[in-house]
Amino acid sequence: MALTKERKAEIVKKFGKNEKDTGSVQVQVALLTDQIKALTAHLKANHKDAASKRSLQILVGQRRSLLDYLIRTDRDAYFHLINDLGLRK
C-alpha cells in the first residue's frame, strides 16, 4: 500500500513549491490522502482486516491535524487544497 516513487513525485510536483518540497503541509496532506484512498479500497475487499482499519484511523487523524493547522495559518491555501483534493468540509 506504499506509494510508488513516481506517484509520490507527481504529488510533490503538483502540491509543492518545487520537486524537493516534501515537508510543506499541502504536500503532506496530499500524500496522506492518497494513502487513505488506497487503504479504503483495500478495506472494501478485506473488511475484517483490523490492523488496516487502525492504520486508516491513524492516517485520517494525522490528516485532520494537518488540515486544522493549515486552516489556522493560511485559510486560502486550506480552501484551495480541499477543493483540489475533493475533500468535504
C-alpha positions as CSV (number, residue, x, y, z in Angstrom):
1,M,0.0,0.0,0.0
2,A,3.0,2.2,0.0
3,L,3.2,4.9,-2.7
4,T,5.5,4.3,-5.6
5,K,8.3,6.8,-6.2
6,E,6.7,8.0,-9.4
7,R,3.3,8.7,-7.7
8,K,5.0,10.4,-4.8
9,A,7.0,12.6,-7.2
10,E,3.8,13.5,-9.1
11,I,2.1,14.6,-5.9
12,V,5.1,16.6,-4.7
13,K,5.4,18.3,-8.1
14,K,1.7,19.2,-8.1
15,F,1.3,20.5,-4.5
16,G,4.8,21.5,-3.5
17,K,6.7,24.7,-4.3
18,N,9.4,22.6,-6.1
19,E,10.4,18.9,-6.6
20,K,12.1,18.6,-3.3
21,D,9.4,20.3,-1.2
22,T,8.1,17.2,0.7
23,G,7.7,19.0,4.1
24,S,5.0,21.5,3.3
25,V,1.6,20.9,4.8
26,Q,-0.1,20.8,1.4
27,V,2.2,18.0,0.2
28,Q,1.8,16.0,3.4
29,V,-2.0,16.2,3.3
30,A,-2.0,15.2,-0.4
31,L,0.3,12.2,0.3
32,L,-1.9,11.2,3.3
33,T,-5.0,11.5,1.1
34,D,-3.5,9.2,-1.5
35,Q,-2.6,6.6,1.2
36,I,-6.1,6.9,2.7
37,K,-7.7,6.2,-0.7
38,A,-5.5,3.1,-1.2
39,L,-6.3,1.8,2.3
40,T,-10.1,2.4,1.8
41,A,-10.0,0.4,-1.4
42,H,-8.2,-2.4,0.4
43,L,-10.7,-2.4,3.3
44,K,-13.6,-2.7,0.9
45,A,-12.3,-6.0,-0.2
46,N,-10.9,-7.1,3.2
47,H,-13.4,-5.7,5.7
48,K,-12.1,-7.9,8.6
49,D,-8.5,-6.5,8.4
50,A,-8.4,-4.9,11.8
51,A,-4.8,-3.7,11.5
52,S,-5.6,-1.8,8.3
53,K,-8.7,-0.3,10.0
54,R,-6.5,1.1,12.7
55,S,-3.9,2.3,10.3
56,L,-6.7,4.1,8.4
57,Q,-7.9,5.8,11.5
58,I,-4.4,6.9,12.4
59,L,-3.9,8.4,8.9
60,V,-7.2,10.2,9.0
61,G,-6.3,11.7,12.3
62,Q,-2.9,12.9,11.1
63,R,-4.6,14.5,8.0
64,R,-7.2,16.1,10.2
65,S,-4.5,17.6,12.4
66,L,-2.6,19.0,9.5
67,L,-5.7,20.4,8.0
68,D,-6.6,22.1,11.3
69,Y,-3.1,23.6,11.4
70,L,-3.5,24.8,7.8
71,I,-6.8,26.5,8.3
72,R,-5.4,28.3,11.4
73,T,-2.3,29.6,9.5
74,D,-3.5,30.0,5.8
75,R,-7.2,29.9,5.1
76,D,-6.9,30.5,1.4
77,A,-4.4,27.6,1.0
78,Y,-6.7,25.4,3.0
79,F,-9.8,26.0,0.8
80,H,-7.7,25.6,-2.3
81,L,-6.2,22.3,-1.1
82,I,-9.5,20.7,-0.1
83,N,-11.0,21.8,-3.4
84,D,-8.1,20.2,-5.3
85,L,-8.2,17.0,-3.3
86,G,-12.0,16.7,-3.4
87,L,-12.3,16.6,0.4
88,R,-15.6,17.5,2.1
89,K,-15.7,20.3,4.7
